[in-house]
């Protein structure tokens, strides 16, 4: 098949107009508003997506990557509503690729591919244990933003972008080093509480007292806690119990494990323990001491 016939075949399959126009346009907030007025059959706007795009624009992180605004031949919007809404909220123009004169039936072919994830980008950049590292960095990003960690705050974590997570990891070499150290050296604990919790909390604790963090994680990993009255032993028993229950019910409560470990850490730091916290782990912890 010749090149021209192949292109024609592709266009026919997608049911795209044979004369679409493609160009780079400066989209002002006013133009964005006009385009959004003709948006009758698109999916509902997602505030998180709009907020992420706006934050990238505000921080100067918005990248021209060739993704396009797609407009139907009748002038209605087919794709790009979140970027357009972000431009309106940002209040300044952005250069975007705009494809016009597409047929409405081409809408079913848009956004059906899988976007690159944080894990994909970390793998591309050569990081080991990129899946666990990505999840650990998200926990750390949440804590850095709220200074609160626990069951309820974990469920209400801030939205983030791929750039947020990559920037966090690349801005602090200790984050990757400590996460990797924890994953390599505390495999038993990792199997009990998860790699993301192991890596994130070891990093956060080691920032405050590395020797104590090494002691705590080594004991929890080996389970060689001799004192039957030890709060650390109580923590270990709770984690093992929760792990066994999790295998039965096939569901995970990351917030519970984080909450228990942080409360135990804070006790090791200041000697204060509130028994009611054992009963209600929904109570947030304001700081890691």
C-alpha positions in Angstrom: 0.0 0.0 0.0 1.4 3.4 -0.9 2.0 6.1 1.7 -0.9 8.2 0.5 -3.3 5.3 0.4 -2.2 4.2 3.9 -2.9 7.8 5.2 -6.3 7.8 3.5 -7.1 4.4 5.1 -6.2 5.6 8.6 -8.3 8.8 8.1 -11.2 6.7 6.9 -11.0 4.4 9.9 -11.0 7.3 12.3 -13.7 9.0 10.3 -11.7 12.2 10.4 -12.3 15.0 7.9 -9.8 14.8 5.0 -8.9 18.5 5.5 -8.4 19.1 9.2 -6.3 22.1 10.2 -3.5 21.8 12.7 -1.6 24.7 14.2 0.0 26.2 17.3 -2.3 28.9 18.7 -2.0 31.3 21.7 -5.0 30.4 23.8 -6.1 33.3 26.0 -8.6 33.0 28.8 -11.2 34.7 26.6 -10.6 32.2 23.7 -10.7 29.3 26.2 -14.1 30.5 27.5 -15.5 30.6 24.0 -14.3 27.1 23.3 -15.8 25.8 26.5 -19.1 27.3 25.6 -19.3 24.7 22.9 -18.7 21.6 25.0 -22.0 19.7 24.9 -21.0 16.1 25.0 -17.7 15.9 26.9 -17.2 14.1 30.2 -17.7 16.1 33.4 -14.9 18.4 34.4 -12.6 16.9 37.1 -11.5 19.6 39.6 -8.3 17.7 40.4 -7.2 17.6 36.8 -7.9 21.3 36.3 -6.1 22.1 39.6 -3.0 20.1 38.6 -2.7 21.9 35.3 -3.2 25.3 36.9 -0.6 24.6 39.5 1.9 23.7 36.8 1.2 27.0 35.0 1.5 29.0 38.2 4.9 27.3 39.1 6.2 27.7 35.5 6.3 24.0 35.1 3.8 23.8 32.2 5.4 22.1 29.3 4.5 22.5 25.6 4.3 18.8 24.7 2.3 18.6 21.5 -1.0 17.5 23.1 -3.8 19.1 21.3 -7.1 20.9 21.7 -9.5 19.1 19.4 -12.4 21.0 17.8 -15.2 19.4 15.8 -16.1 20.7 12.3 -19.2 22.3 13.8 -17.1 24.2 16.3 -17.9 22.0 19.3 -15.0 21.0 21.6 -13.9 17.4 21.5 -10.9 17.3 23.8 -8.9 19.7 26.0 -11.5 21.1 28.5 -9.3 20.7 31.6 -6.4 22.6 30.0 -8.8 25.3 28.8 -10.4 25.6 32.3 -6.9 25.8 33.8 -6.0 28.7 31.5 -9.1 30.6 32.6 -8.3 30.1 36.3 -4.6 30.9 35.7 -5.6 34.1 33.9 -2.8 34.1 31.3 -2.5 32.7 27.7 -0.7 29.5 26.8 0.5 28.1 23.5 -1.3 24.9 22.5 -1.6 22.7 19.5 -5.2 23.1 18.1 -6.7 20.6 15.6 -9.9 21.8 13.9 -12.4 20.3 11.6 -12.6 16.9 13.1 -15.7 14.8 12.6 -17.8 14.2 15.8 -17.6 10.4 15.3 -13.8 10.6 15.9 -14.6 11.4 19.6 -14.7 7.6 20.5 -11.0 7.3 19.6 -9.7 10.1 21.9 -8.0 9.4 25.2 -8.2 5.6 25.1 -4.5 5.0 25.5 -2.8 4.7 28.9 -0.9 7.7 30.1 2.6 7.4 31.6 2.5 7.0 35.3 5.0 8.2 38.0 6.3 4.6 38.1 6.9 4.7 34.3 8.9 7.9 34.6 11.0 6.6 37.5 11.7 3.4 35.6 12.8 5.4 32.6 15.1 7.4 34.8 16.8 4.3 36.2 15.5 4.1 39.7 15.3 0.8 41.5 12.1 -0.4 43.2 10.3 2.4 41.3 6.8 1.2 42.2 7.5 1.3 45.9 9.5 4.5 45.6 6.7 6.2 43.8 4.2 5.2 46.5 6.6 6.2 49.3 7.2 9.6 47.7 3.4 10.2 47.6 3.1 9.6 51.3 6.1 11.9 51.9 4.6 14.6 49.6 1.3 14.4 51.5 3.0 14.8 54.9 5.2 17.7 53.7 2.1 19.4 52.5 -0.2 18.9 55.6 2.2 18.2 58.4 -0.4 15.7 59.5 -0.3 12.0 59.1 -2.8 9.3 60.0 -5.8 7.4 58.9 -8.1 10.3 58.2 -5.5 12.6 56.7 -4.2 9.8 54.5 -7.6 9.5 52.9 -7.8 13.2 52.3 -4.3 13.5 50.6 -3.6 16.5 48.4 -3.6 16.0 44.6 -0.2 15.8 43.0 1.3 15.7 39.5 4.0 13.5 38.1 6.3 16.5 38.2 5.5 17.0 41.9 6.7 13.5 42.7 9.7 13.5 40.4 10.8 16.9 41.7 10.5 15.7 45.3 12.6 12.7 44.7 15.2 14.5 42.6 15.5 17.4 45.1 16.6 15.3 48.0 19.0 12.4 47.4 18.4 11.1 50.9 14.8 10.3 50.0 15.9 7.7 47.4 18.9 6.5 49.4 16.8 5.9 52.6 13.9 4.4 50.8 16.2 2.0 48.9 18.1 1.2 52.2 14.8 0.3 53.9 13.6 -1.8 51.1 16.8 -3.8 50.9 17.4 -4.3 54.6 13.9 -4.7 56.1 12.3 -7.2 53.8 10.3 -9.0 56.6 8.8 -5.7 57.7 8.2 -4.7 54.1 6.2 -7.9 53.7 4.1 -7.0 56.7 3.4 -3.3 56.2 4.1 -2.7 52.5 7.1 -1.3 50.7 5.7 2.2 50.4 5.1 2.6 54.2 8.5 1.0 55.0 10.4 3.4 52.8 8.5 6.5 53.5 8.5 6.2 57.3 12.1 5.2 57.5 13.1 8.3 55.5 10.8 10.6 57.6 12.0 9.1 60.9 15.7 9.1 59.9 15.5 12.8 59.2 14.9 13.3 62.9 17.0 10.6 64.5 18.8 8.2 62.3 20.2 6.0 65.0 16.7 5.6 66.6 15.2 4.9 63.2 17.7 2.2 62.6 17.1 0.6 66.0 13.3 0.7 65.6 13.2 -0.7 62.1 15.8 -3.4 62.9 13.8 -4.6 65.9 10.5 -4.6 64.0 12.1 -6.4 61.1 13.7 -9.1 63.3 10.8 -9.2 65.8 13.5 -9.8 68.5 11.9 -7.6 71.1 12.6 -9.2 74.5 10.6 -6.9 76.8 7.0 -8.1 77.0 5.9 -4.7 78.2 7.5 -2.8 75.3 5.4 -0.5 73.3 7.5 -1.6 70.3 6.4 -5.2 70.9 2.8 -4.0 71.1 3.2 -2.2 67.8 4.8 -5.3 66.2 1.9 -7.5 67.4 -0.7 -5.1 66.1 1.1 -5.0 62.7 1.3 -8.8 62.4 -2.4 -9.1 63.4 -3.5 -6.5 60.9 -1.4 -8.2 58.2 -3.1 -11.5 58.9 -6.6 -10.0 58.9 -5.8 -8.1 55.7 -5.0 -11.4 53.9 -8.4 -12.7 54.9 -10.5 -9.7 54.0 -8.3 -8.9 51.0 -8.3 -5.2 51.7 -5.6 -2.8 52.9 -5.7 0.1 55.4 -2.4 2.0 54.8 -3.6 4.8 57.1 -3.9 2.5 60.0 -0.4 1.1 59.7 1.1 4.6 59.2 -0.8 5.9 62.3 0.3 3.0 64.5 4.0 3.3 63.5 4.1 7.1 63.9 2.5 6.9 67.4 5.0 4.3 68.4 7.9 6.4 67.0 6.6 9.5 68.9 6.5 7.4 72.1 10.1 6.3 71.6 11.0 10.0 71.1 9.2 11.5 74.1 8.0 8.6 76.3 4.3 9.7 76.1 1.7 7.1 75.2 -2.1 7.5 75.2 -3.8 4.2 75.4 -7.0 5.5 73.7 -4.9 6.0 70.6 -4.7 2.2 70.4 -8.5 2.0 70.2 -9.0 4.9 67.7 -6.5 5.2 65.0 -8.7 7.7 63.1 -7.3 10.4 65.4 -4.8 12.4 63.3 -1.2 12.9 64.4 -0.2 16.5 63.9 3.6 15.9 63.7 6.3 13.2 63.5 8.4 14.1 66.5 
